[in-house]
Amino acid sequence: MESNHPAPHATLEATAAEFEALLQPILKTAYSTAFYLSRSHEDAEDLLQESAVLAFRAFEGFERGTNFKAWFGRVLHNRFLERVRTANRRPQTVSSEGDEQLDALYLFNRTREAGMHGRGKDDPAVVLLDSLDGAQIREALAALPDEFRVVATLYFVQELGYEQIAQVVDCPLNTVRSRLHRSRRLLQKALWQLAQERGLVSQDEAAPAKPTGKGKGGRGLASWLLMLLFPLNAPALSLGNGSLKGREHRATGARMSYHVQNQTFRA
Amino acid sequence: MFKIKLLGLDIYGCHEALSRLDDFIDRELTPDEGRKVRQHLKICHACARKFAFEEELVAGLRDKMQHVALPRDFDSLQARISASLKQEADAPPDNTP
């Protein structure tokens, strides 16, 4: 294949052209990746530029026809680790045993508690994400420890599968799998905190309050009594219900219909 | 929900389906497991809502993260990268790390 002799200038230029032709289509995605790994646009630019040079130097080692995006991702990731090391930052590590009670349905449950689910309502996942801009999404990512942020970024931005991610981060497949699942849960938690801070959900509803046991809408016994005593003024006496717009009383008991019922889940 | 046998076939209950939620989202289940999960989702609206929520969340995050605002000078970054590569090609360094 490639000889180890130093290439003549003309051939090296051709190689550079070949490299750039491969890099060009993935550059924006690579930048997005660098952006989420880093803490700023400046860091992201430096990371990307350094990685491009390093990748070019190592280009002879790239097997033509294989996945350049994953290969470049590996260079990018290694450079990221190196920069973290030289910045004397101790990489955050989270014990995989910790926080096991963070369930897979964290955000589903929180949004349900907040009354965001219901017939006729927009999809709560969509509502939540629409309320957050790109910078806030990045904030949520930045809250994750490095190794979780890395796999989440590779998954969402580069759309790599388990095996490819495993190649990039040089970890066993099962590690990647569990790390990715956990990163999604951590991300759900971070997103919810951001949504609370942003006022999408009022603090009352955000707290996972135990139902008072009386009204399904969270009305206490006191407010029901008051409503009985002062029926005409009942609306004015609603207590403690949050400011979430369009909240549907959960006492309807009606079967919720969702468009998802007709959705086919792809294999 | 208990694992039940329907017409002699194994069907997943809620627990079997939900424990495979992450892998289902990642399309990493075996075809057999995937089929059983989908069968359960057809008959269980509660689980169907949960799965749909997670799918929407993942798809939405993917979309949002891929559309991160590029810096105003992305074009100049591209130019700088091209220039760096040209520099490498013109004067390749010895293989110092």
Chai-1 contact restraints between the chains, C-beta under 6 A:
chainA,res_idxA,chainB,res_idxB,connection_type,confidence,min_distance_angstrom,max_distance_angstrom,comment,restraint_id
A,L12,B,A89,contact,1.0,0.0,6.0,A-B,restraint_1
A,E13,B,A89,contact,1.0,0.0,6.0,A-B,restraint_2
A,A16,B,L85,contact,1.0,0.0,6.0,A-B,restraint_3
A,A16,B,A89,contact,1.0,0.0,6.0,A-B,restraint_4
A,S32,B,V68,contact,1.0,0.0,6.0,A-B,restraint_5
A,F35,B,V68,contact,1.0,0.0,6.0,A-B,restraint_6
A,H41,B,P71,contact,1.0,0.0,6.0,A-B,restraint_7
A,E45,B,L77,contact,1.0,0.0,6.0,A-B,restraint_8
A,Q49,B,I81,contact,1.0,0.0,6.0,A-B,restraint_9
A,A52,B,I81,contact,1.0,0.0,6.0,A-B,restraint_10
A,V53,B,S84,contact,1.0,0.0,6.0,A-B,restraint_11
A,F56,B,L85,contact,1.0,0.0,6.0,A-B,restraint_12
A,F56,B,E88,contact,1.0,0.0,6.0,A-B,restraint_13
A,A104,B,L21,contact,1.0,0.0,6.0,A-B,restraint_14
A,L105,B,K50,contact,1.0,0.0,6.0,A-B,restraint_15
A,F108,B,K50,contact,1.0,0.0,6.0,A-B,restraint_16
A,F108,B,F53,contact,1.0,0.0,6.0,A-B,restraint_17
A,D123,B,E56,contact,1.0,0.0,6.0,A-B,restraint_18
A,A125,B,F53,contact,1.0,0.0,6.0,A-B,restraint_19
A,A125,B,E56,contact,1.0,0.0,6.0,A-B,restraint_20
A,A125,B,L57,contact,1.0,0.0,6.0,A-B,restraint_21
A,A125,B,G60,contact,1.0,0.0,6.0,A-B,restraint_22
A,L129,B,G60,contact,1.0,0.0,6.0,A-B,restraint_23
A,G134,B,V68,contact,1.0,0.0,6.0,A-B,restraint_24
A,G134,B,A69,contact,1.0,0.0,6.0,A-B,restraint_25
A,I137,B,K64,contact,1.0,0.0,6.0,A-B,restraint_26
A,F156,B,L61,contact,1.0,0.0,6.0,A-B,restraint_27
A,F156,B,R62,contact,1.0,0.0,6.0,A-B,restraint_28
A,F156,B,M65,contact,1.0,0.0,6.0,A-B,restraint_29
A,V157,B,M65,contact,1.0,0.0,6.0,A-B,restraint_30
A,V157,B,Q66,contact,1.0,0.0,6.0,A-B,restraint_31
A,H181,B,D22,contact,1.0,0.0,6.0,A-B,restraint_32
A,Y258,B,R49,contact,1.0,0.0,6.0,A-B,restraint_33
A,V260,B,A48,contact,1.0,0.0,6.0,A-B,restraint_34
A,V260,B,A52,contact,1.0,0.0,6.0,A-B,restraint_35
A,F265,B,R38,contact,1.0,0.0,6.0,A-B,restraint_36
A,A267,B,G34,contact,1.0,0.0,6.0,A-B,restraint_37
